[in-house]
Amino acid sequence: MLGSAPGLSGRWERLEPRPRARMLRQVLHAGLRTSFHALGRFVASHPVFFASAPVLLSILLGASFSRYRVEEDVESLLAPKHSLAKIEGNLVDSLFPVNRSKHALYSDLQTPGRYGRVIVTTRKGSVLDPVHLDTILKLHRRIYQMQVTVPATGFNSFNYSFSYLCLPDDKNVCIIDDIIRAMEEIQSARTTNRSVPILRYPITQLADGRQAYIGHQLGGVQGWGPSGAVRGPGTGARGEGVRSARALQLTYYLQARGGLMDRVASQWEKAFCAELQHFAALHPKLGLYPSTSSSLRTDFQFSSVLARRPLLASLGACSVLAVLCCSMRDCVRSKPWLGLLALLSITLSGLTAAGILNLTGATYNSTYLGIPFVMLGHGLFGSFEMLSSWRRTREDQHVKERVASVFEDVMLRFSGSTMLHLMTLGLAASPLTNMEAVRLFCRTAALAVTISYVYTLSFYSSCLVFTGYLETGYRHGCFCRRVPKPDRLDSKPAWYRCLMYTRYQDETQTTNPPHGVDHGHGHTANPNLTHTHVHTHPHTANNPTAHEHGHVANSTHAHPHPHTHSTANTDLHPQDSHLLLGCVRRCYGDWITNTYVKPFVVLLYLVYISFGLMGFLQVTQGSDPSALVAMDTATVLYTRAQQRYFSSYSPVIGFYIYESAPYWNASVQRDLLEYAKGFQRISWLEAYLNFLSDRNQSTSQPRENFTRTLRQSFLREPQFAHFADDIIFAERGQGEEPDVAASRIFLVAKTTENKREEMSVLLDTLRRLSLTSRVRFLIFNPSFVYLDRYAAAVSSPLRHSLLAVLFLLGLSSLAVVEPLVSVWLGLTLLSVQFGVLGFMTLWGVELDCMSVLCLISALGHSADCSGPLLCGFASGRGDSRTRWVRVALERHGVPSLQTLICYSAALVPVGSVRSNLTRTLFRCLTLTAGCSALHTLAFLPTLLTFLPPSKSRGHRPEGEGQRQEVECVEMNDSTRVVDQITTV
């Protein structure tokens, strides 16, 4: 009775009053750990089922790849889904469709379904030189006469030329660019020895008297001014005369009426690119940069094709390092196969997720290249944590009990990190996200992470059971062969003894028998030996239910020992431990917590924050879709040529007056002229007012006279007939003049190198002006679809995910997690996000949809790395901060380090892919891994040594509330096995 008094005092200690929140956390912890313990026993009892079911399911779902489809509409992916620009674009298309234009089209204003576009540059000289001009017109005629055959073979094949597919004018002639007409006039004048007409820039006058804007068709222009450069923007025909031009842009518009014509137009675009490639080979003095309506989609998806082999190389490199991370010198405890099986589990989960997507009719795009790395980081984290916990279990337990202890120890943290992943990805995949590419990526990644979590609990855990039986059966961890007896091993060569080295060989000759060896395999312990194993657990002092299974939570604090499981054996043989574990235990843990090292680590963190802030203040938007395509493709080359030669002026901006307005009113005329002031413009209203002034008529007339003169005089003049495309008349009543229901004018702004930023500012300025104007108007250009609210659309998923994580941490701190752990984890996530965002800006990465996807996934990755370390540190009581930092690094820092090593090795081959998208992916994920490693292995271990939580709380004097651990020791003889409880 007296001997049981200490045990009773340990039990009565639980009845002491404690805060309700703390009691609730303990009850929930106990319930969850018990549930995971039961789940671990269940999985260990049915390992064959849990190993085979994921494989069969993956094979069945993998057969659905016949339904593999690629996303065709890139604009819906990369442009904000709900924006005012899309609404304005639909209104513009309903008022002024492309097919309604019968005179002229502006290549950067109208973007029909199908088109072919080419930029022609000269290596030397000007495109207006006689030789180059004749060559360009020859190219134009070849494209005009080019034919495609659809279908390619068969009796029902037909030949289609550009004249059949083009958009016709009012005379049923194909609409071509105005620069072609101007060049034909120049060629005709040179042929007939007439004076060459003056070509003005950016607005020139054609032979029929019509004014045409050619700023988007002629690039790299030098004028006749004294300095040799084009002067300030002119108005109408008062522009500078062109002396030379380095580039020329031609656009060929196609009609796509129905499915057949769309297929014909698609074939014509392919033939167009092939013809230009052949023509460029015949004329090396010219540079040709083609672009079609399908170029962006093709080049965007081409990143996936380029990344196939690097992804396989990533898998191979990660496999090698995973095997090394799971290997030890001890051939019995070494488990190299678990590294490969962990990657196999991740691969099977990815195959299952892909099969589900195929069956549900989802489409693929190149942004999905980041999903394997999200799965890899999370899956490896769980795998290495389980393996680390397995090595801390008692080796004299049954495999089922050891697996149950692993589930009890690891799965609560692993489930919590999975919840963080699903919270961040799930909220970013909600309808709150305005970017379709971000929403689809996060939805797919959340599905993949969920399946990866389930497969870790089933497939990988069953593999852990099988390797556990190999260890119990005293078999080699790699070759699965039984390790020879000591007497037989001594006669083998040195290389064989090194290969078959195990710690059991040494311990059989000592007074401590090895645990975890099956005594039925020729290795029998002393039947009369009673082994007593006593050590204390500061972790159990804080959590009485922490070791409900396999350990009796009655341990004394007389000699605190921070290791949760039986670690006395590893202390006796430190050379047999894992290489990284030994380095952290004997070297790195002491070094990082050294008093003289701490100031340098704090200084390093201040430098980290400083550079992060410097980059954060320079964050730029990446709204250009060409920044997400493969390098050296048609889209990239075309975009570079356009930025080089056609950056002097903005794209043509449509100024649409979508309601009836009193154009005859002098004040309205002044307002509209004031709005267009400072722009290069093609305005029917300005031309009409000049027309009235030239005829000595008042510009302020009654409505009937104003409209009658407009319809019957102005629009019937040949040089003004093209303005008929810009005016919509609405009938009022019988005998009355129709009213101008809607109209448009075209504006062009002078720009500098920062063309997209200036367009965004111009869009906001004109929109604010439209809110206060008496005339209801809107402005539109196809590029506005990508610019409009792009910053909000890209950054909102990141903000929502970050707020969701902080809310989840705050909520969980009330019931599940220690409040200080939630605070530390939240601060760590913010610090990692801040650093990644700042450093990626300094590395030249813009804030686009791909970088935001990486930032969202970085939340879960940093939580995987730093969460277990913080939980392990906060759970300890009764010892110094430095001691518990070392323990936390040994228990959880090593798995995080192993994950980061394999993760970084998998990223290296991706950096060699010639793609802007994968380059962004590589840089952002590399920074995520680096910042997470710094916080997990350097910043947090240093800061936790002198910042809360305190280690003195919960520590009792010696003799008060003493708790002893009593170990159940197995005694074995030839006939029976007896479990004996040794009294300490």
KACOR-V655441 format. One record per backbone hydrogen bond with DSSP energy under -1.0 kcal/mol. NH is the residue of the N-H (numbers start at 0). CO is the residue of the C=O. E is the energy in kcal/mol with one decimal. If there is no record, write none. Layout:
<<NH & CO & E> <NH & CO & E>>
//
This chain:
<<4 & 1 & -1.3> <7 & 3 & -2.3> <8 & 4 & -2.6> <9 & 5 & -2.0> <10 & 6 & -1.8> <11 & 7 & -3.0> <12 & 8 & -1.0> <13 & 10 & -1.4> <14 & 11 & -1.3> <15 & 12 & -1.4> <22 & 18 & -2.3> <23 & 19 & -2.8> <24 & 20 & -2.2> <25 & 21 & -2.2> <26 & 22 & -2.5> <27 & 23 & -2.6> <28 & 24 & -2.8> <29 & 25 & -2.7> <30 & 26 & -2.6> <31 & 27 & -2.9> <32 & 28 & -2.9> <33 & 29 & -2.3> <34 & 30 & -2.1> <35 & 31 & -2.7> <36 & 32 & -2.2> <37 & 33 & -2.3> <38 & 34 & -2.4> <39 & 35 & -2.6> <40 & 36 & -2.1> <41 & 37 & -2.1> <42 & 38 & -2.5> <43 & 39 & -2.5> <44 & 40 & -1.5> <49 & 45 & -1.8> <50 & 46 & -1.5> <51 & 47 & -2.1> <52 & 48 & -2.7> <55 & 51 & -2.6> <56 & 52 & -2.5> <57 & 53 & -2.3> <58 & 54 & -2.2> <59 & 55 & -2.4> <60 & 56 & -2.4> <61 & 57 & -2.3> <63 & 60 & -1.6> <64 & 61 & -1.2> <66 & 63 & -2.1> <67 & 64 & -1.5> <70 & 363 & -2.9> <73 & 71 & -1.1> <77 & 73 & -2.4> <78 & 74 & -2.0> <80 & 433 & -4.3> <86 & 82 & -1.3> <87 & 83 & -2.7> <88 & 84 & -2.4> <89 & 85 & -2.2> <90 & 86 & -2.0> <91 & 87 & -2.5> <92 & 88 & -2.4> <93 & 89 & -1.7> <94 & 90 & -1.8> <95 & 91 & -3.3> <99 & 96 & -1.1> <100 & 97 & -1.3> <108 & 105 & -2.1> <109 & 105 & -2.5> <115 & 251 & -2.2> <116 & 290 & -2.9> <117 & 249 & -2.3> <118 & 288 & -1.6> <119 & 247 & -3.6> <120 & 286 & -2.7> <121 & 245 & -1.4> <122 & 284 & -2.4> <126 & 244 & -2.9> <128 & 125 & -1.4> <132 & 128 & -3.4> <133 & 129 & -2.3> <134 & 130 & -1.9> <135 & 131 & -2.6> <136 & 132 & -2.2> <137 & 133 & -1.9> <138 & 134 & -2.2> <139 & 135 & -2.2> <140 & 136 & -2.1> <141 & 137 & -2.1> <142 & 138 & -2.3> <143 & 139 & -2.3> <144 & 140 & -2.0> <147 & 159 & -2.4> <149 & 157 & -2.2> <157 & 149 & -1.6> <159 & 147 & -2.9> <164 & 160 & -1.2> <165 & 161 & -2.2> <168 & 172 & -2.4> <169 & 101 & -1.2> <171 & 168 & -1.9> <174 & 166 & -2.6> <180 & 176 & -1.0> <181 & 177 & -2.3> <182 & 178 & -2.3> <183 & 179 & -2.4> <184 & 180 & -2.0> <185 & 181 & -2.0> <186 & 182 & -2.7> <187 & 183 & -2.4> <188 & 184 & -2.3> <189 & 185 & -2.1> <190 & 186 & -2.1> <191 & 187 & -2.1> <193 & 188 & -2.8> <200 & 239 & -2.1> <203 & 211 & -2.6> <205 & 209 & -3.1> <208 & 205 & -1.7> <211 & 203 & -3.0> <213 & 201 & -3.2> <216 & 213 & -1.3> <217 & 213 & -1.9> <218 & 246 & -2.2> <219 & 644 & -1.7> <221 & 243 & -2.5> <223 & 240 & -1.0> <227 & 224 & -1.2> <237 & 234 & -2.0> <241 & 198 & -3.2> <242 & 221 & -3.0> <243 & 221 & -1.6> <246 & 218 & -2.1> <247 & 119 & -2.1> <248 & 216 & -2.6> <249 & 117 & -2.6> <251 & 115 & -3.1> <253 & 113 & -2.0> <254 & 164 & -3.0> <261 & 257 & -1.7> <262 & 258 & -2.0> <263 & 259 & -2.4> <264 & 260 & -2.8> <265 & 261 & -2.2> <266 & 262 & -2.2> <267 & 263 & -2.3> <268 & 264 & -2.1> <269 & 265 & -1.7> <270 & 266 & -2.4> <271 & 267 & -2.4> <272 & 268 & -2.1> <273 & 269 & -2.2> <274 & 270 & -2.5> <275 & 271 & -2.0> <276 & 272 & -2.1> <277 & 273 & -2.2> <278 & 274 & -2.5> <279 & 275 & -2.4> <280 & 276 & -1.4> <281 & 277 & -1.2> <282 & 278 & -1.4> <285 & 282 & -1.6> <286 & 120 & -3.0> <288 & 118 & -1.9> <290 & 116 & -2.7> <292 & 114 & -1.3> <294 & 291 & -1.1> <297 & 293 & -2.5> <298 & 294 & -2.8> <299 & 295 & -2.1> <300 & 296 & -2.2> <301 & 297 & -1.1> <303 & 300 & -1.0> <305 & 301 & -2.3> <306 & 302 & -1.6> <307 & 304 & -1.1> <310 & 306 & -1.9> <311 & 307 & -1.8> <312 & 308 & -2.6> <313 & 309 & -2.5> <314 & 310 & -2.2> <315 & 311 & -2.3> <316 & 312 & -2.7> <317 & 313 & -2.6> <318 & 314 & -2.1> <319 & 315 & -2.1> <320 & 316 & -2.1> <321 & 317 & -2.4> <322 & 318 & -2.3> <323 & 319 & -2.1> <324 & 320 & -2.5> <325 & 321 & -1.4> <330 & 500 & -3.1> <333 & 329 & -1.8> <334 & 325 & -2.2> <339 & 335 & -1.1> <340 & 336 & -2.7> <341 & 337 & -2.0> <342 & 338 & -1.6> <343 & 339 & -2.4> <344 & 340 & -2.3> <345 & 341 & -1.9> <346 & 342 & -2.5> <347 & 343 & -2.7> <348 & 344 & -2.1> <349 & 345 & -2.1> <350 & 346 & -2.3> <351 & 347 & -2.4> <352 & 348 & -2.4> <353 & 349 & -2.3> <354 & 350 & -2.2> <355 & 351 & -2.2> <356 & 352 & -2.1> <357 & 353 & -2.3> <358 & 354 & -2.3> <359 & 355 & -1.7> <360 & 357 & -1.1> <361 & 356 & -2.4> <363 & 68 & -2.1> <367 & 364 & -1.8> <368 & 365 & -1.7> <369 & 366 & -1.6> <370 & 367 & -1.4> <373 & 369 & -1.3> <374 & 370 & -2.3> <375 & 371 & -2.4> <376 & 372 & -2.2> <377 & 373 & -1.8> <378 & 374 & -3.0> <379 & 375 & -2.4> <380 & 376 & -1.4> <381 & 377 & -1.9> <382 & 378 & -2.2> <383 & 379 & -2.8> <384 & 380 & -2.0> <385 & 381 & -2.1> <386 & 382 & -2.2> <387 & 383 & -2.4> <388 & 384 & -2.3> <389 & 385 & -2.3> <390 & 386 & -1.8> <392 & 389 & -1.1> <396 & 393 & -1.2> <401 & 397 & -2.4> <402 & 398 & -2.7> <403 & 399 & -2.3> <404 & 400 & -2.2> <405 & 401 & -2.1> <406 & 402 & -2.5> <407 & 403 & -2.4> <408 & 404 & -2.0> <409 & 405 & -2.7> <410 & 406 & -1.4> <413 & 409 & -2.6> <414 & 410 & -2.5> <415 & 411 & -1.7> <416 & 412 & -2.6> <417 & 413 & -2.0> <418 & 414 & -2.3> <419 & 415 & -1.8> <420 & 416 & -2.2> <421 & 417 & -2.7> <422 & 418 & -2.4> <423 & 419 & -2.4> <424 & 420 & -2.7> <425 & 421 & -2.5> <426 & 422 & -2.0> <427 & 423 & -1.6> <428 & 424 & -1.4> <429 & 426 & -1.1> <432 & 429 & -2.0> <436 & 76 & -2.1> <438 & 434 & -2.3> <439 & 435 & -2.7> <440 & 436 & -2.1> <441 & 437 & -2.5> <442 & 438 & -2.2> <443 & 439 & -2.4> <444 & 440 & -3.0> <445 & 441 & -2.4> <446 & 442 & -1.8> <447 & 443 & -2.4> <448 & 444 & -2.7> <449 & 445 & -2.1> <450 & 446 & -2.2> <451 & 447 & -2.5> <452 & 448 & -2.2> <453 & 449 & -2.1> <454 & 450 & -2.6> <455 & 451 & -1.8> <456 & 452 & -1.9> <457 & 453 & -1.4> <459 & 454 & -2.0> <460 & 455 & -1.0> <461 & 457 & -2.0> <462 & 458 & -2.0> <463 & 459 & -2.1> <464 & 460 & -1.7> <465 & 461 & -2.2> <466 & 462 & -2.5> <467 & 463 & -1.7> <468 & 464 & -2.1> <469 & 465 & -1.8> <470 & 466 & -2.1> <471 & 467 & -2.6> <472 & 468 & -2.5> <473 & 470 & -1.3> <474 & 469 & -2.4> <475 & 480 & -3.5> <476 & 330 & -3.4> <479 & 475 & -1.4> <482 & 473 & -2.3> <488 & 484 & -2.4> <489 & 485 & -1.6> <491 & 488 & -1.4> <496 & 492 & -2.2> <497 & 493 & -2.4> <498 & 494 & -1.9> <499 & 495 & -2.2> <506 & 502 & -1.8> <507 & 503 & -1.5> <508 & 505 & -1.1> <509 & 506 & -1.3> <517 & 471 & -1.7> <520 & 517 & -1.7> <528 & 525 & -1.5> <540 & 536 & -1.3> <541 & 537 & -1.1> <542 & 538 & -1.8> <545 & 542 & -2.0> <547 & 544 & -1.0> <553 & 551 & -2.7> <570 & 566 & -1.6> <571 & 567 & -1.6> <572 & 568 & -1.3> <575 & 572 & -1.5> <576 & 573 & -1.1> <581 & 577 & -3.3> <582 & 578 & -2.3> <583 & 579 & -2.5> <584 & 580 & -2.6> <585 & 581 & -2.6> <586 & 582 & -2.1> <587 & 582 & -2.5> <588 & 583 & -2.2> <590 & 586 & -2.1> <591 & 587 & -2.9> <592 & 588 & -1.1> <593 & 590 & -1.3> <597 & 593 & -1.6> <600 & 596 & -1.8> <601 & 597 & -2.5> <602 & 598 & -2.3> <603 & 599 & -2.3> <604 & 600 & -2.1> <605 & 601 & -2.0> <606 & 602 & -2.1> <607 & 603 & -2.4> <608 & 604 & -2.5> <609 & 605 & -2.1> <610 & 606 & -2.5> <611 & 607 & -2.1> <612 & 608 & -2.4> <613 & 609 & -2.2> <614 & 610 & -2.2> <615 & 611 & -2.4> <616 & 612 & -2.0> <617 & 614 & -1.4> <618 & 615 & -1.1> <621 & 846 & -1.7> <626 & 623 & -1.7> <627 & 624 & -2.0> <629 & 298 & -1.6> <630 & 913 & -1.5> <636 & 632 & -2.6> <637 & 633 & -2.5> <638 & 634 & -2.4> <639 & 635 & -2.5> <640 & 636 & -2.2> <641 & 637 & -2.4> <642 & 638 & -2.6> <643 & 639 & -1.9> <644 & 640 & -2.4> <645 & 641 & -2.4> <649 & 748 & -3.1> <652 & 746 & -3.2> <653 & 779 & -2.5> <654 & 744 & -3.1> <655 & 777 & -3.0> <656 & 742 & -2.8> <662 & 660 & -2.1> <664 & 661 & -1.8> <668 & 664 & -2.1> <669 & 665 & -2.2> <670 & 666 & -2.2> <671 & 667 & -2.4> <672 & 668 & -2.3> <673 & 669 & -2.1> <674 & 670 & -2.3> <675 & 671 & -1.6> <678 & 675 & -1.7> <679 & 747 & -3.1> <681 & 745 & -2.2> <686 & 682 & -2.0> <687 & 683 & -2.4> <688 & 684 & -2.6> <689 & 685 & -2.2> <690 & 686 & -2.0> <691 & 687 & -2.4> <692 & 688 & -2.2> <693 & 689 & -2.5> <694 & 690 & -1.1> <695 & 692 & -1.7> <696 & 691 & -3.1> <705 & 701 & -2.8> <706 & 702 & -2.6> <707 & 703 & -2.6> <708 & 704 & -2.4> <709 & 705 & -1.6> <710 & 706 & -2.4> <711 & 707 & -2.8> <712 & 708 & -1.6> <713 & 708 & -2.4> <714 & 709 & -2.0> <716 & 713 & -1.4> <719 & 716 & -1.4> <722 & 719 & -1.5> <723 & 720 & -1.8> <724 & 721 & -1.3> <725 & 722 & -1.6> <727 & 741 & -2.8> <729 & 738 & -3.2> <735 & 732 & -1.9> <738 & 729 & -2.9> <740 & 727 & -2.0> <740 & 738 & -1.0> <741 & 727 & -1.4> <742 & 656 & -1.8> <743 & 725 & -1.6> <744 & 654 & -1.9> <745 & 681 & -2.0> <746 & 652 & -2.7> <747 & 679 & -2.6> <750 & 647 & -2.3> <754 & 752 & -2.2> <757 & 753 & -2.0> <758 & 754 & -2.1> <759 & 755 & -2.0> <760 & 756 & -2.1> <761 & 757 & -2.5> <762 & 758 & -2.4> <763 & 759 & -2.0> <764 & 760 & -2.3> <765 & 761 & -2.5> <766 & 762 & -1.9> <767 & 763 & -2.1> <768 & 764 & -1.8> <769 & 765 & -1.9> <777 & 655 & -2.4> <779 & 653 & -1.7> <783 & 780 & -2.4> <784 & 781 & -1.2> <786 & 782 & -1.4> <787 & 783 & -2.9> <789 & 786 & -1.7> <792 & 788 & -2.2> <793 & 789 & -2.4> <794 & 790 & -2.4> <795 & 791 & -1.9> <798 & 794 & -2.3> <799 & 795 & -2.8> <800 & 796 & -2.4> <801 & 797 & -2.4> <802 & 798 & -2.6> <803 & 799 & -2.2> <804 & 800 & -2.2> <805 & 801 & -2.3> <806 & 802 & -2.4> <807 & 803 & -2.5> <808 & 804 & -2.7> <809 & 805 & -2.4> <810 & 806 & -2.6> <811 & 807 & -2.7> <812 & 808 & -1.7> <813 & 810 & -1.1> <814 & 811 & -1.1> <815 & 811 & -3.2> <816 & 811 & -1.9> <821 & 817 & -2.0> <822 & 818 & -2.3> <823 & 819 & -2.8> <824 & 820 & -2.9> <825 & 821 & -2.5> <826 & 822 & -2.5> <827 & 823 & -2.3> <828 & 824 & -2.5> <829 & 825 & -2.2> <830 & 826 & -2.4> <831 & 827 & -2.7> <832 & 828 & -2.6> <833 & 829 & -2.6> <834 & 830 & -2.4> <835 & 831 & -2.8> <836 & 832 & -2.5> <837 & 833 & -2.2> <838 & 834 & -3.0> <839 & 835 & -2.2> <840 & 836 & -1.1> <841 & 837 & -1.8> <842 & 838 & -1.4> <843 & 840 & -1.5> <844 & 839 & -2.9> <846 & 619 & -3.0> <847 & 845 & -1.5> <851 & 847 & -2.1> <852 & 848 & -1.8> <853 & 849 & -1.8> <854 & 850 & -2.1> <855 & 851 & -2.3> <856 & 852 & -2.2> <857 & 853 & -1.6> <860 & 856 & -2.0> <861 & 857 & -2.5> <862 & 858 & -1.6> <863 & 859 & -2.2> <864 & 860 & -1.8> <865 & 861 & -2.4> <866 & 862 & -2.0> <869 & 865 & -2.1> <870 & 866 & -2.4> <871 & 867 & -2.8> <872 & 868 & -1.9> <873 & 869 & -2.6> <874 & 870 & -1.7> <877 & 950 & -2.0> <883 & 879 & -1.8> <884 & 880 & -2.3> <885 & 881 & -2.1> <886 & 882 & -2.0> <887 & 883 & -2.6> <888 & 884 & -2.4> <889 & 885 & -2.2> <890 & 886 & -2.6> <891 & 887 & -2.8> <892 & 887 & -1.2> <893 & 888 & -1.2> <895 & 891 & -1.6> <896 & 892 & -2.5> <897 & 893 & -2.6> <898 & 894 & -2.4> <899 & 895 & -2.4> <900 & 896 & -2.2> <901 & 897 & -2.2> <902 & 898 & -2.6> <903 & 899 & -2.5> <904 & 900 & -2.1> <905 & 901 & -1.8> <906 & 902 & -1.0> <907 & 903 & -1.1> <910 & 906 & -1.1> <911 & 908 & -1.3> <912 & 909 & -1.6> <914 & 912 & -2.0> <915 & 628 & -2.2> <918 & 914 & -1.8> <919 & 915 & -2.1> <920 & 916 & -2.3> <921 & 917 & -3.0> <922 & 918 & -2.4> <923 & 919 & -2.4> <924 & 920 & -2.4> <925 & 921 & -2.3> <926 & 922 & -2.2> <927 & 923 & -2.1> <928 & 924 & -2.5> <929 & 925 & -2.5> <930 & 926 & -2.9> <931 & 927 & -2.3> <932 & 928 & -2.3> <933 & 929 & -2.3> <934 & 930 & -2.1> <935 & 931 & -2.5> <936 & 932 & -2.6> <937 & 933 & -1.6> <938 & 933 & -2.7> <939 & 934 & -2.4> <941 & 937 & -1.5> <942 & 938 & -2.9> <943 & 939 & -2.6> <944 & 941 & -1.0> <945 & 942 & -1.3> <954 & 951 & -1.6> <959 & 956 & -1.9> <968 & 979 & -1.6> <970 & 977 & -2.4> <972 & 975 & -1.7> <977 & 970 & -2.2> <979 & 968 & -1.8>>
//
